[in-house]
Amino acid sequence: MPPHAKIESITISREPLANFNDFQIKASTTDGDCSAFVLPDIATCPACIDDIFDPESRYYHYPFTSCCHCGPRYSIMTRQPYDRSQTSMVAFSACSDCGQDYQAIDNRRYHAQTIACPECGPSLHLFDDSANLLAEKHDALIAATQQLRAGKIIAIKGIGGYQLLVDATNLYAVERLRQRKRRPQKPFALMVADLAAAQQLCIINTLEQQALTSAAAPIVLLKAKSPGATCGGDFSRLWATEVAPTSAVAPGSNLLGIMLAYSPLHHLLLNKDSGLPLLVATSGNRQNEPICINEDQALTRLAGIADYFLSHNRPILRPLDDSVVRLINGKITVLRRARGYTPLPVTLKTALPDTLAVGGQLKNTIAISRGKHIILSQHLGDLDVEATRQQFQSTLTDLQEFYQIAPSRIMRDLHDGYAGSLLAANLGQKTHPVQHHYAHALSCMAEHNLEAPALGICWDGSGLGTDNTLWGGEFLLINSQGFERHAHLAPFSLPGAHKAMQEPRRAALGLLYEAFGSCVFEREDLPFSAQELKLLRPALSRQLNCPRTSSVGRLFDAVASLLELCHINHYEGQAAMTLEMSAASSTSDQYYDFHIRHTAPIIIDWKITLEQLLKDIPRYPVELIAAKFHNTLADIILAIAKAAGQKTVLLSGGCFQNACLTTKAVYRLKSGGFAVYCHENIPPNDGGLALGQLLAAKYIG
């Protein structure tokens, strides 16, 4: 069986004996339903890597080398089945040598739909930022390598779209990329040639190694070996160079996003002879936009960012960003699901009518159901941005045509103002709203093929609740008819509404005001100017633009600000990530007290927690306080789970991207006799909402 094949079912049928004179592989037919199983794009296999570095091979230094075991799939398919005539390779007619390999049954390129060589296949082109053609084919690769060594920013057309690359050993180049992409603090990913290079940079266990070297080839978040640098001395000696410090590549983080070269072009750029030991590799887009997939998009959207454009003439049909995974509680967990994972389906126990789900506002994905299978789209991005909304509509059409479905109903978020909800309303069919956190819980149930009842613990930044307030610290009892809000965090105000999501100091002020009232403004340590406080005081007292929330995500923000770790988020989740890193550096099992109000629903009162935490601030290290806070949250989870009396527990929502919190919570729950389910192949964040929305269709009749 081919290395990436999977037997889903076997059907045996009897046919009358026929006498054939030869063996033939006939052209594919399309008289049946489209398959729900389509291979994602596959990283270059070891045999093809050997070919591109073998001077005797006709694939020597050819950046589009592939075989039946590797290469692009979903990114180049126009329709099913997977034949060359139905891919963007149709424009390239195989030469006689490739034709022989294609027909040779003992060759690994036997019926490889992407087979091509320098004589007949796609080729490289290098442009400057004015779209002037500078070089072609191998000369383009050599010139691009020279420009990378010179500190230039190169936009390269990869498998699923453009990436922006710079030499990671060049501090000046990394800083230029930060400035041009307007990304002052968010960590960049690093690309290295092989596992040995990655091991010089990071501590890698067996599961992380398997993820790194898998056919999906995602970005893996790994612990850096040296706290003050992206690598240790061994790596510097290996490459005889210095590497930009963590403050440039991953400021304020002890994690590095590492991916291995996954295409022949990447391997050629990172070849030791190129003089490039490792590269910063980030998405070829502007903030929150989809990645560019063609030259026109790249030259327009990346103008002012890239100095040069290394492109090629094989069309990319759909944008597929690099996937991101992390080890959480001993399991590799997908945080961004795209290239390498999409469009592998989720299989349910029972079939659903053809249904479409449009997901949420942030980290948007959409999904369709086809019988027992759900196909979740690739990560699209935030629908606040017009370019992403356009890609949303394109992907919506693409999925329906590719899988040949006509959805009979449309599922969306409860929030009428989300772009997905508004776009769904224009499709001419009735839409069915699904509460945000209910969808989170159902996405975890769908991933693990679970049936109700269950307790869904859904913690995130925010989602509209059924009472028209912002939820985010929810314990939902899931039943066969829907859900019951069993418990939640005591709400507090967010001064400035959306601004409070960008500024943890505002969440901290709202938390303090909830606990202590207007006397909080007498504190001298508030991180606001006098003018800001003059506006915020009446806003809170009159509850003007101060929505109420039960969000654990905002609670994380508030505590990070109180501990002086982060007052302003320069990227989503920065404060919570900083708080997690502080907690992870302590082994303390101490915790704070909390109160449970046995109302209906139960309310978790955090005021005594806050009081004790504030008393600790002048007395103890931040790391200890952060650990005690995480321990307290895990204790809250166990206490409410015991009160709910439901042994099946689901952990979902963006807060469970926090490995420290998730590990502590799972340990306590399992020790208490609960069966605990966390996300693995589907993101716990809003990237999994569409999957949960589709499962909700099962309960609407």
TAGIPE-V975854 format. One record per residue. RES is the residue in three letters. OMEGA is omega in degrees with one decimal (999 if undefined). Layout:
res: <RES	RES>
omega: <OMEGA	OMEGA>
This chain:
res: <MET	PRO	PRO	HIS	ALA	LYS	ILE	GLU	SER	ILE	THR	ILE	SER	ARG	GLU	PRO	LEU	ALA	ASN	PHE	ASN	ASP	PHE	GLN	ILE	LYS	ALA	SER	THR	THR	ASP	GLY	ASP	CYS	SER	ALA	PHE	VAL	LEU	PRO	ASP	ILE	ALA	THR	CYS	PRO	ALA	CYS	ILE	ASP	ASP	ILE	PHE	ASP	PRO	GLU	SER	ARG	TYR	TYR	HIS	TYR	PRO	PHE	THR	SER	CYS	CYS	HIS	CYS	GLY	PRO	ARG	TYR	SER	ILE	MET	THR	ARG	GLN	PRO	TYR	ASP	ARG	SER	GLN	THR	SER	MET	VAL	ALA	PHE	SER	ALA	CYS	SER	ASP	CYS	GLY	GLN	ASP	TYR	GLN	ALA	ILE	ASP	ASN	ARG	ARG	TYR	HIS	ALA	GLN	THR	ILE	ALA	CYS	PRO	GLU	CYS	GLY	PRO	SER	LEU	HIS	LEU	PHE	ASP	ASP	SER	ALA	ASN	LEU	LEU	ALA	GLU	LYS	HIS	ASP	ALA	LEU	ILE	ALA	ALA	THR	GLN	GLN	LEU	ARG	ALA	GLY	LYS	ILE	ILE	ALA	ILE	LYS	GLY	ILE	GLY	GLY	TYR	GLN	LEU	LEU	VAL	ASP	ALA	THR	ASN	LEU	TYR	ALA	VAL	GLU	ARG	LEU	ARG	GLN	ARG	LYS	ARG	ARG	PRO	GLN	LYS	PRO	PHE	ALA	LEU	MET	VAL	ALA	ASP	LEU	ALA	ALA	ALA	GLN	GLN	LEU	CYS	ILE	ILE	ASN	THR	LEU	GLU	GLN	GLN	ALA	LEU	THR	SER	ALA	ALA	ALA	PRO	ILE	VAL	LEU	LEU	LYS	ALA	LYS	SER	PRO	GLY	ALA	THR	CYS	GLY	GLY	ASP	PHE	SER	ARG	LEU	TRP	ALA	THR	GLU	VAL	ALA	PRO	THR	SER	ALA	VAL	ALA	PRO	GLY	SER	ASN	LEU	LEU	GLY	ILE	MET	LEU	ALA	TYR	SER	PRO	LEU	HIS	HIS	LEU	LEU	LEU	ASN	LYS	ASP	SER	GLY	LEU	PRO	LEU	LEU	VAL	ALA	THR	SER	GLY	ASN	ARG	GLN	ASN	GLU	PRO	ILE	CYS	ILE	ASN	GLU	ASP	GLN	ALA	LEU	THR	ARG	LEU	ALA	GLY	ILE	ALA	ASP	TYR	PHE	LEU	SER	HIS	ASN	ARG	PRO	ILE	LEU	ARG	PRO	LEU	ASP	ASP	SER	VAL	VAL	ARG	LEU	ILE	ASN	GLY	LYS	ILE	THR	VAL	LEU	ARG	ARG	ALA	ARG	GLY	TYR	THR	PRO	LEU	PRO	VAL	THR	LEU	LYS	THR	ALA	LEU	PRO	ASP	THR	LEU	ALA	VAL	GLY	GLY	GLN	LEU	LYS	ASN	THR	ILE	ALA	ILE	SER	ARG	GLY	LYS	HIS	ILE	ILE	LEU	SER	GLN	HIS	LEU	GLY	ASP	LEU	ASP	VAL	GLU	ALA	THR	ARG	GLN	GLN	PHE	GLN	SER	THR	LEU	THR	ASP	LEU	GLN	GLU	PHE	TYR	GLN	ILE	ALA	PRO	SER	ARG	ILE	MET	ARG	ASP	LEU	HIS	ASP	GLY	TYR	ALA	GLY	SER	LEU	LEU	ALA	ALA	ASN	LEU	GLY	GLN	LYS	THR	HIS	PRO	VAL	GLN	HIS	HIS	TYR	ALA	HIS	ALA	LEU	SER	CYS	MET	ALA	GLU	HIS	ASN	LEU	GLU	ALA	PRO	ALA	LEU	GLY	ILE	CYS	TRP	ASP	GLY	SER	GLY	LEU	GLY	THR	ASP	ASN	THR	LEU	TRP	GLY	GLY	GLU	PHE	LEU	LEU	ILE	ASN	SER	GLN	GLY	PHE	GLU	ARG	HIS	ALA	HIS	LEU	ALA	PRO	PHE	SER	LEU	PRO	GLY	ALA	HIS	LYS	ALA	MET	GLN	GLU	PRO	ARG	ARG	ALA	ALA	LEU	GLY	LEU	LEU	TYR	GLU	ALA	PHE	GLY	SER	CYS	VAL	PHE	GLU	ARG	GLU	ASP	LEU	PRO	PHE	SER	ALA	GLN	GLU	LEU	LYS	LEU	LEU	ARG	PRO	ALA	LEU	SER	ARG	GLN	LEU	ASN	CYS	PRO	ARG	THR	SER	SER	VAL	GLY	ARG	LEU	PHE	ASP	ALA	VAL	ALA	SER	LEU	LEU	GLU	LEU	CYS	HIS	ILE	ASN	HIS	TYR	GLU	GLY	GLN	ALA	ALA	MET	THR	LEU	GLU	MET	SER	ALA	ALA	SER	SER	THR	SER	ASP	GLN	TYR	TYR	ASP	PHE	HIS	ILE	ARG	HIS	THR	ALA	PRO	ILE	ILE	ILE	ASP	TRP	LYS	ILE	THR	LEU	GLU	GLN	LEU	LEU	LYS	ASP	ILE	PRO	ARG	TYR	PRO	VAL	GLU	LEU	ILE	ALA	ALA	LYS	PHE	HIS	ASN	THR	LEU	ALA	ASP	ILE	ILE	LEU	ALA	ILE	ALA	LYS	ALA	ALA	GLY	GLN	LYS	THR	VAL	LEU	LEU	SER	GLY	GLY	CYS	PHE	GLN	ASN	ALA	CYS	LEU	THR	THR	LYS	ALA	VAL	TYR	ARG	LEU	LYS	SER	GLY	GLY	PHE	ALA	VAL	TYR	CYS	HIS	GLU	ASN	ILE	PRO	PRO	ASN	ASP	GLY	GLY	LEU	ALA	LEU	GLY	GLN	LEU	LEU	ALA	ALA	LYS	TYR	ILE	GLY>
omega: <177.7	-172.1	-177.1	177.5	177.7	177.6	-179.5	177.8	178.1	176.7	179.2	177.5	179.8	179.1	176.8	-179.2	177.9	-179.3	178.8	179.5	-179.4	178.2	-178.6	165.9	-174.9	179.0	-179.2	174.9	-178.0	-177.4	178.7	177.6	173.2	178.0	172.8	-177.2	176.5	-178.2	171.0	177.5	-169.5	179.9	-179.3	-177.9	-179.4	-178.4	178.2	175.3	176.9	-179.4	-173.6	176.6	178.4	-178.1	-179.7	-177.6	176.4	175.1	-177.8	178.5	179.3	-171.0	178.1	178.6	177.3	177.4	-179.9	-175.4	-175.9	174.2	-177.8	177.0	-173.9	-175.9	-176.2	-177.0	174.8	179.7	176.5	-2.8	-175.1	173.4	-178.2	-178.5	-179.5	174.0	177.6	172.9	-176.1	-178.2	-175.3	179.5	-176.8	174.7	-176.4	179.8	178.4	177.2	177.7	178.4	-178.0	-176.4	-175.1	-172.7	179.9	-178.4	-179.0	174.6	177.0	-177.4	172.0	-173.3	-178.8	-176.9	-179.5	177.7	-178.4	-178.3	-170.5	-171.6	177.6	-179.5	-177.6	173.4	177.1	178.2	169.0	-174.8	173.1	178.1	175.2	178.5	-176.6	-176.9	179.6	174.8	-174.3	177.4	178.1	178.1	-179.9	-178.7	179.0	178.1	177.9	-180.0	175.1	178.3	180.0	177.1	-178.8	176.9	-178.1	170.5	179.4	176.4	-175.4	-178.2	-175.9	-179.1	-177.4	169.7	172.3	-176.4	165.9	175.5	-176.8	176.1	-175.7	-177.0	-179.8	-179.4	179.4	179.8	176.5	178.6	177.5	-177.2	-175.6	179.7	-179.3	-177.5	-168.6	-173.7	-177.6	-177.7	170.8	171.6	176.2	174.4	178.3	-173.2	-172.6	-177.4	-178.8	178.0	178.4	-178.7	174.3	-176.4	-166.3	170.3	-171.9	176.8	-173.5	-178.7	178.3	177.6	178.2	178.6	-179.7	-173.1	-178.7	178.2	178.5	177.2	-178.9	163.6	179.2	177.4	-172.4	178.5	179.4	-177.7	-176.9	-176.7	-172.7	-178.0	-180.0	179.8	176.1	-177.4	-178.4	-178.7	179.6	179.5	-178.2	-175.9	179.8	179.8	175.4	-177.8	178.8	-177.5	179.3	-179.2	177.3	-174.6	-176.8	-176.0	175.7	-176.7	172.4	177.1	173.2	172.5	-175.6	169.4	176.3	173.6	-174.9	175.3	177.2	179.2	177.4	-179.8	179.6	178.6	-176.8	174.9	-176.7	-179.7	-178.4	-177.7	179.2	-176.4	177.4	-174.0	161.7	-179.3	-178.5	-174.8	178.4	-178.6	166.4	-171.1	175.2	176.6	172.5	177.3	178.4	-179.6	177.0	-173.8	-179.1	178.1	-175.8	-176.9	179.8	-172.5	-178.3	175.5	-177.9	175.8	-177.3	174.4	-178.5	-177.6	176.5	-171.6	174.7	-172.1	170.4	-177.1	169.6	-172.4	177.8	-177.7	178.2	179.8	175.1	177.4	-179.8	177.8	178.6	173.7	178.9	178.5	176.1	179.0	172.8	-175.4	178.4	177.7	173.4	-171.3	-179.0	-176.7	178.7	-179.6	179.2	14.9	179.8	-172.1	167.5	-176.7	178.8	177.1	-178.4	-177.3	174.0	169.1	178.6	-173.2	176.7	173.7	-170.9	172.7	-176.0	-177.1	-177.5	-179.4	-169.8	162.9	172.0	-175.4	173.8	174.0	178.6	-174.9	179.6	-173.0	173.3	177.6	178.8	-179.4	170.8	173.6	179.7	179.6	-176.5	-176.0	171.4	-171.9	-176.3	-179.6	178.4	176.7	177.1	178.2	174.8	-178.5	177.8	-179.7	177.8	177.9	-178.0	-177.6	-178.4	-179.6	-176.3	-178.5	174.8	175.8	173.6	-173.0	179.2	177.8	-175.2	179.4	-178.0	176.3	178.5	-177.0	-178.2	-175.4	176.6	-178.7	178.9	178.2	-179.9	179.6	178.2	-179.1	-178.7	-176.3	173.8	177.4	177.1	177.2	-178.6	-179.9	178.3	180.0	-170.9	-174.1	171.2	177.2	176.0	-178.7	-179.0	178.2	176.6	177.0	179.9	-179.4	-176.6	176.9	-178.2	174.6	173.7	9.7	176.4	172.5	178.0	175.5	-169.6	-176.7	178.9	-179.7	176.2	173.0	-176.6	178.3	-179.4	177.0	177.0	171.2	-178.5	176.8	177.4	176.0	-162.9	169.0	-174.4	172.7	-176.7	176.5	-174.7	177.8	-176.7	-177.7	173.0	177.5	-173.6	-177.5	176.7	176.2	174.8	-175.3	173.3	-173.3	176.5	-178.8	-178.5	176.5	-175.3	178.3	-179.4	176.8	178.6	-176.0	178.9	178.8	178.6	175.6	178.2	179.1	178.4	178.7	179.2	-179.8	179.5	-176.3	-169.1	179.0	-172.7	179.1	177.8	-178.5	175.6	178.5	-179.3	-174.8	179.7	-175.7	179.8	173.4	178.7	179.7	178.5	-179.4	178.7	178.7	-174.3	-177.1	178.8	178.8	179.8	-177.0	179.9	-178.8	176.9	-178.4	179.9	-177.2	178.9	-179.4	172.1	-169.0	171.7	176.3	177.9	174.5	174.5	179.0	-176.9	-178.8	177.5	178.0	179.4	179.2	178.0	179.1	-176.6	176.5	-179.3	174.8	174.0	171.6	-174.8	175.4	-175.2	-177.1	-179.0	179.1	179.0	178.0	177.9	-179.7	177.9	-179.1	-176.2	-179.0	177.8	178.0	-176.0	173.4	177.6	-177.3	175.8	176.4	173.2	179.4	174.7	175.7	-175.1	175.4	175.2	3.5	176.1	178.2	176.7	-177.5	-174.5	-171.5	178.8	174.8	-179.9	-179.5	-179.3	178.7	179.7	177.5	-179.0	-170.4	-179.4	-171.6	-170.2	177.4	178.8	-177.3	179.5	-179.4	178.9	178.8	178.9	178.3	178.2	178.1	179.9	178.7	178.0	177.4	176.8	179.6	-179.5	-177.9	-178.7	177.3	177.4	-179.4	-177.6	178.2	179.9	-171.1	176.9	-174.5	178.4	174.9	-177.3	-177.4	-173.8	179.7	-179.2	160.5	178.8	-175.6	-179.9	179.3	-176.0	-179.3	180.0	-178.4	-178.7	179.5	-179.3	-178.0	-179.9	176.7	179.0	175.8	-179.5	170.3	-170.1	179.5	176.7	177.0	173.8	-176.4	178.4	-178.0	173.8	-178.8	-175.4	174.8	178.6	-174.6	-176.2	177.1	178.6	178.1	178.8	179.3	178.0	179.1	179.2	-172.7	-178.2	176.2	999>
